[in-house]
Amino acid sequence: MLAENYSFSNSNYKSLDLFKLVANNLNVYKNEDKLYFKPKDVKEWFYEWDFKEYNPNIYSHGFHQYPAKFIPQLARKLLRLFTNENSVVLDIFMGSGTTLIESILLNRKLAIGIELNPFACFMAKVKTTLINPDVLLRQFYVLKTLFFQKKDYEIYTFHNIEYWFKEKQIMDLSKLREIIMSLEEHDIRDFFLLCMSEVVRRVSLTNHNGFKLHRDKEKIKDSFNPDVFGYFENVSIRNINLMKDFFYKALNSKTEVKIIFGDSRKKQNIESNSIDFILTSPPYGDSRTTVAYGQFSRLPWQWIKNDKNIYKLDEKLLGGKIKSYLKWEILEYSNTLKLQYSEIKTKDYKRAKEVISFYMDLYESLLRAYDYLKKDKYFVIVSGNRTVKKVFLRTDLIISEMAEKIGFKTEKILYRNIINKRMPLKNSPTNVKGELSNTMLKENIIFLRKE
């Protein structure tokens, strides 16, 4: 059995399909926290993935927005089944750290995350660091006093700052940043920097309907004059309360957390055949045409750390660079991709190359995951099918076919409605003005097992 009080080092999933695995281990949900889903039977386990009645912004998950954030209830449901307290868990597209936070709350042995976005790594580090909330509250009131007393401070600057912020907000953010940076305790300093980061988004001139950088015409007007410290106080008190919930819930957890700032397509400092369970949600496509993680992260990261490399982040992510035709052997790894590539190519050859480049990069990540994972263990991928040039790309089938080429076995593909993720319902896949198409309304949950 895979119940939490059992060792399953000798388990062999070859003798169990996913249905039997679930049926034999429903008891792991017996004492589940009320903030998470608790399946009553096998049927409910297989059918409930929307979690629309649950709050995703619990514990430190709610510290900061991030594009297409992993739902904690989904991560928790899977971690309960596939891991125990002796498990080593890996997320190869860590994002802001959902899998790691849930691993801490479940007291797993080791939680590893790989992420190429430095701002996301910073967020994950803050969100997985336990700090006594009473200490944070006292420190907040010290910061508040200093903010209203301080008269002399240096105006912070970075490229194009005046385009994205008004003068008054630049002055107030500069003062706030200088006060926070003076804190000696790094973990406390980083906690409040992340609070400030959320304020940066709110007081900037950006339009928040998407995750690409655009100025909001309404915010350029004189009537837009947001109170920087007022926002900071609201965010800080909210996050301190969330930290209080997290701190006392995870106080006895002995989980070791390892955050790797690196590329999931490349071999990282992780032993082969050492991981008990991989859970991840990769990008649904290249940043140019789906979520631009680099653009989302640019302004807050520049206020935290004036790092110009963030400008080129989207080029470094999956599909960021178009591959040459000589390397397109990926078309032989997935018949579905081959057929859909041919269809897109007849409409737009450049877009077809971009699509192929994304899946080639994703394939490299699957290869690395196969190397890290122990034999007979599970790799669960939460992904999404998208539309390109009015062609509905079956990423679920493409991943399954590529994975089986590597040596995984696809045990099951389940589907969930996208409810809690902030994503536009329509986009313009043809780039023709006024011509819109539905974006991803469902996600795929792909269960792979290493044979």
C-alpha angles and dihedrals in degrees: 000000000000097000115139095253094054132082111230101181089123096045115125114201091196088084093050129060117206093264093057091044091057094041093052095048110040087117090078087076094051097107098028119160112258089238089068136061118269113195115218095202144353093275092055090047091057097042106040113078103123097079089191092158093054130086112237093194097074126133112348092335087088098056097100142358119256129175116268093351118200111254109244092215090059093048091047094051092054097041090053092057103038102036144046134190092285094054129117109215127197133193110189093190097039099172109175094344110266095147091048094050092051091047089055092049089051093045096237116177099244133000118195127188129188118200136162096199109088092202091054089049089052091050092048091049092053094043093052096045114096114219126175104256092216089060090049093049093051090048092050092058090049089053091048092053092047092049094058094041099046115098103162119061139134120258108240118225143184136161113309094353092146091057093059102034137041120237096254092051092047089054095048094044090049091053092046093048093049091052093048093046089056091066111111098207106080097205093052091045091052092048091058093041088059090050088052089048091061088050091051090063093048098049096040124098092246126123110240099200090099140011099254119094113260130148117242111231091210092055093055089067120098090247090072105085108139122196105243098195092041089058091043092053093050093048094044095051090046092050093045089055090048089049089052090057091045096043096055094039094052099031094112096040115121096192115144112218123207119186115192118198096207151099118286089210090065130066110265131195093282122118119245114255092010104113123092098193136006119202121175148145112214124198112282092228142336117316093245093066105023129028113346100214092177094054091047091051099041103089099039092044092050090054091049097040123000093230114157091193088081088075090068098040096104089056090056097050126087110308092006093129125042113238125224120255091245089070097050097110085124087087089070091054096061125033090192091057091046092055095044093045089055090052094050092044091062089058103036123358094193093054089048090056090050091052092049092048091054094052092045090056091046090052090055089054091051089052091054091047091053090054094051097045124089119240114276093011126126133255114192119194124191107201141152137232114230138189122245119180088345090303112126103223112216097215089166092061093038092054091046093051094045091047093051089052088058095048106270123126118223106227098176145340117213129179137222134188115245103240111142100038118098102232132139114259092217135034138172106251093171095044088228110139112256094008107119136175135188115269123211110317095167137042129214123229106203118194112204127177126198110237 
